[in-house]
Amino acid sequence: GPLANATVSFGAWPVGTVDAPLDRTTGPALAPLAPNHHALVPFDVTIKEGGSVNFVLAGFHQVVVYAPGKKADDVDETALLPIPGAPPFIGLINDPAGRIYRGVDPRLLSPAPPAAPNLLSQDRVEVVGFSKRGVYLVICAVNVHFAEGMYGWVKVVK
């Protein structure tokens, strides 16, 4: 019924131009380096208790959900899990305080379809159910994405 489900784009691939198209099939290994819109769209959604949110991920992102009461300013950005090949100041935020869901680790995924055998692609959907009322903070755990404002809110109502 109404408010049983919502969809949030977690990043987005931009279209190119006629002179410089973005063609991910010709160089899937370059996908993490290609431009990506680092935002949650929409920024906030409302669902009913027991409903779910489809997080549609485009690229190298990690969904993390915090319990009601946690604010973006409360996230500890200093505890990082390293990303192989990235500078040491770029990593995945590993703040367990109030964390109630941490999605698939993007470091273990194939850069782009087709995925290698037994690997999911970085482009994927993660469906998360919310059973209790409240306002939940959702972030991208890639610290530089979060610092750019890649977070949003899920409001769960009766």
Solvent accessible surface area in square Angstrom, and as a share of the most:
residue,aa,sasa,rsa
1,G,92,0.89
2,P,107,0.67
3,L,81,0.40
4,A,45,0.35
5,N,78,0.40
6,A,17,0.13
7,T,73,0.42
8,V,4,0.02
9,S,42,0.27
10,F,0,0.00
11,G,4,0.04
12,A,39,0.30
13,W,56,0.20
14,P,56,0.35
15,V,142,0.82
16,G,33,0.32
17,T,89,0.52
18,V,150,0.86
19,D,139,0.72
20,A,68,0.53
21,P,92,0.58
22,L,58,0.29
23,D,68,0.35
24,R,51,0.19
25,T,121,0.70
26,T,110,0.64
27,G,22,0.21
28,P,46,0.29
29,A,77,0.59
30,L,114,0.57
31,A,2,0.02
32,P,58,0.36
33,L,146,0.73
34,A,21,0.17
35,P,86,0.54
36,N,27,0.14
37,H,100,0.45
38,H,50,0.22
39,A,23,0.18
40,L,10,0.05
41,V,78,0.45
42,P,62,0.39
43,F,99,0.41
44,D,85,0.44
45,V,15,0.09
46,T,54,0.31
47,I,0,0.00
48,K,83,0.35
49,E,69,0.31
50,G,61,0.59
51,G,6,0.05
52,S,23,0.15
53,V,0,0.00
54,N,31,0.16
55,F,1,0.00
56,V,59,0.34
57,L,3,0.02
58,A,15,0.11
59,G,0,0.00
60,F,38,0.16
61,H,1,0.00
62,Q,6,0.03
63,V,0,0.00
64,V,2,0.01
65,V,1,0.00
66,Y,1,0.00
67,A,31,0.24
68,P,64,0.40
69,G,59,0.56
70,K,25,0.10
71,K,110,0.47
72,A,17,0.14
73,D,142,0.73
74,D,81,0.42
75,V,10,0.06
76,D,62,0.32
77,E,75,0.34
78,T,118,0.69
79,A,42,0.32
80,L,56,0.28
81,L,49,0.25
82,P,100,0.63
83,I,23,0.12
84,P,113,0.71
85,G,92,0.88
86,A,32,0.25
87,P,58,0.37
88,P,134,0.84
89,F,138,0.58
90,I,39,0.20
91,G,0,0.00
92,L,0,0.00
93,I,3,0.01
94,N,43,0.22
95,D,7,0.04
96,P,89,0.56
97,A,63,0.49
98,G,39,0.37
99,R,56,0.20
100,I,98,0.50
101,Y,67,0.25
102,R,100,0.37
103,G,10,0.10
104,V,53,0.30
105,D,29,0.15
106,P,1,0.01
107,R,78,0.28
108,L,121,0.60
109,L,19,0.09
110,S,10,0.06
111,P,49,0.31
112,A,4,0.03
113,P,72,0.45
114,P,123,0.77
115,A,38,0.29
116,A,48,0.37
117,P,120,0.75
118,N,160,0.82
119,L,76,0.38
120,L,105,0.52
121,S,14,0.09
122,Q,7,0.03
123,D,36,0.18
124,R,27,0.10
125,V,84,0.48
126,E,14,0.06
127,V,93,0.53
128,V,12,0.07
129,G,58,0.56
130,F,9,0.04
131,S,84,0.54
132,K,143,0.61
133,R,136,0.49
134,G,21,0.20
135,V,67,0.39
136,Y,12,0.05
137,L,0,0.00
138,V,1,0.01
139,I,0,0.00
140,C,0,0.00
141,A,0,0.00
142,V,3,0.02
143,N,18,0.09
144,V,51,0.29
145,H,16,0.07
146,F,12,0.05
147,A,77,0.60
148,E,115,0.52
149,G,34,0.32
150,M,0,0.00
151,Y,54,0.21
152,G,0,0.00
153,W,51,0.18
154,V,2,0.01
155,K,98,0.42
156,V,4,0.02
157,V,41,0.23
158,K,166,0.70
